[in-house]
């Protein structure tokens, strides 16, 4: 696995106040959260054939039961 840590720019937050009242954001106020998560890049390969499954041809969410 190759880890690439190259972003050094500013991180911004877009805020919008949809109320009719003023809302003041003061320095130090907590207004956002950030989640650091890995980005996975898969290499997709075409299948020559597909095996049978319990789901059958029922599609996504199908139990295969009738």
Secondary structure as GFF3:
##gff-version 3
##sequence-region A 1 66
###
